[in-house]
């Protein structure tokens, strides 16, 4: 589920539309707690469905492309 690779189709044949915080954390190599912090701060957009919090591929791409590259010296 990276920014360059579209999500794999599900068994229904439809592409995956929404992802959990755990799936996003795995995809961007951070903890689930970090994903939740980024969501609460507004840095990582999300979709709310009742009490559920889900992330669209566009939300993940927006977050990834909005980060600045930092070069370590």
C-alpha positions as a Markdown table, in Angstrom:
| # | Residue | x | y | z |
|---|---|---|---|---|
| 1 | Unk | 0.0 | 0.0 | 0.0 |
| 2 | Unk | 2.7 | 2.5 | -0.9 |
| 3 | Unk | 2.2 | 5.7 | -2.6 |
| 4 | Unk | 3.5 | 4.3 | -5.9 |
| 5 | Unk | 1.7 | 0.9 | -5.8 |
| 6 | Unk | -2.1 | 0.8 | -5.9 |
| 7 | Unk | -3.7 | -1.4 | -3.3 |
| 8 | Unk | -4.4 | -5.0 | -4.2 |
| 9 | Unk | -8.0 | -6.0 | -5.1 |
| 10 | Unk | -10.0 | -7.7 | -2.5 |
| 11 | Unk | -11.8 | -11.0 | -2.9 |
| 12 | Unk | -14.9 | -9.1 | -4.1 |
| 13 | Unk | -12.9 | -7.8 | -7.1 |
| 14 | Unk | -13.2 | -4.2 | -6.0 |
| 15 | Unk | -10.1 | -2.2 | -5.1 |
| 16 | Unk | -9.6 | -1.6 | -1.4 |
| 17 | Unk | -11.2 | 1.8 | -0.6 |
| 18 | Unk | -10.4 | 2.4 | 3.1 |
| 19 | Unk | -7.6 | 1.2 | 5.5 |
| 20 | Unk | -7.3 | 0.9 | 9.2 |
| 21 | Unk | -4.8 | 2.8 | 11.4 |
| 22 | Unk | -2.9 | -0.5 | 11.8 |
| 23 | Unk | -2.6 | -1.0 | 8.0 |
| 24 | Unk | -1.5 | 2.6 | 7.5 |
| 25 | Unk | 1.1 | 2.2 | 10.2 |
| 26 | Unk | 2.5 | -0.9 | 8.5 |
| 27 | Unk | 2.5 | 0.9 | 5.1 |
| 28 | Unk | 4.5 | 3.9 | 6.3 |
| 29 | Unk | 6.6 | 2.1 | 8.8 |
| 30 | Unk | 5.5 | 3.9 | 12.0 |
| 31 | Unk | 3.6 | 2.7 | 15.1 |
| 32 | Unk | -0.2 | 2.7 | 15.2 |
| 33 | Unk | 0.1 | 5.2 | 18.1 |
| 34 | Unk | 2.0 | 7.6 | 15.7 |
| 35 | Unk | -0.8 | 7.2 | 13.1 |
| 36 | Unk | -3.4 | 8.1 | 15.7 |
| 37 | Unk | -1.3 | 11.1 | 16.9 |
| 38 | Unk | -0.9 | 12.4 | 13.3 |
| 39 | Unk | -4.7 | 12.0 | 12.8 |
| 40 | Unk | -5.5 | 13.9 | 16.0 |
| 41 | Unk | -3.1 | 16.7 | 15.1 |
| 42 | Unk | -4.7 | 16.9 | 11.6 |
| 43 | Unk | -1.5 | 16.0 | 9.8 |
| 44 | Unk | -2.9 | 12.8 | 8.5 |
| 45 | Unk | -6.4 | 13.2 | 7.0 |
| 46 | Unk | -9.0 | 10.5 | 7.7 |
| 47 | Unk | -12.6 | 9.5 | 7.0 |
| 48 | Unk | -15.0 | 8.8 | 9.9 |
| 49 | Unk | -17.7 | 6.3 | 9.6 |
| 50 | Unk | -19.7 | 6.5 | 12.8 |
| 51 | Unk | -17.1 | 5.8 | 15.5 |
| 52 | Unk | -14.7 | 4.1 | 13.0 |
| 53 | Unk | -11.7 | 6.0 | 11.7 |
| 54 | Unk | -10.5 | 4.9 | 8.2 |
| 55 | Unk | -7.9 | 6.2 | 5.7 |
| 56 | Unk | -8.3 | 6.5 | 2.0 |
| 57 | Unk | -5.4 | 6.0 | -0.4 |
| 58 | Unk | -5.7 | 9.7 | -1.2 |
| 59 | Unk | -5.3 | 10.6 | 2.6 |
| 60 | Unk | -2.1 | 8.5 | 2.8 |
| 61 | Unk | -0.7 | 10.0 | -0.4 |
| 62 | Unk | -1.5 | 13.5 | 0.8 |
| 63 | Unk | 0.4 | 12.8 | 4.0 |
| 64 | Unk | 3.4 | 11.2 | 2.3 |
| 65 | Unk | 3.8 | 13.9 | -0.4 |
| 66 | Unk | 3.3 | 16.7 | 2.2 |
| 67 | Unk | 6.4 | 15.6 | 4.1 |
| 68 | Unk | 9.6 | 17.5 | 3.5 |
| 69 | Unk | 12.8 | 15.6 | 2.7 |
| 70 | Unk | 15.4 | 16.2 | 5.4 |
| 71 | Unk | 19.0 | 15.5 | 4.7 |
| 72 | Unk | 21.1 | 14.3 | 7.6 |
| 73 | Unk | 24.5 | 15.7 | 7.9 |
